[in-house]
Amino acid sequence: MEKNKPAKNFKAGAVRATVWSNPTTNDDGTEGSYNTVALERSYKDKNGAWQTTNSLRVNDVPKALLVLNKAYEFIALNEVEAEASSL
């Protein structure tokens, strides 16, 4: 089984938004996909090892807004391109 890879990553400092394209089968049996966005912040623990969390510090919020906006822009523009190419 092939591992699902991110469609795109957007990073600002320690904050990252990852866009995932998830395959699905519609009720009529046709194949399709839907997108999800994961948001996380990286940090080093007391032992110096990198960890991730979904908890943000106040100073991370503007960075989160930026990467989430970029993720949404990526999804929206790709949906428009996909619709245009199917015409």
Buried (B, 14 or more C-beta within 10 A) or exposed (E): EEEEEEBBBBBBBBBBBBBBBEEEEEEEEEEEEEBEBBBBBEEEEEEEEEEEEEEBEEEBEEBBEBBBEBBBEBBEEBEEEEEEEEE
